């Protein structure tokens, strides 16, 4: 099985291809920067306060909840 390209490589390729050249996309990214910063801050605080076992348990429950939500969305359409 081959390796997939990393995110920085994909971002550079998209930039060269002009995918990010649209103004609405750039404005949306700019508007979402504060939310990204808050998410990074909360994630850092959680990882510093929780034990490894508690963090793995939290991530497991979040992935399970996300999967259930996706199944629910699929079944409702």
Order of alpha helices (4+ residues) and beta strands (2+ residues): alpha-alpha-alpha
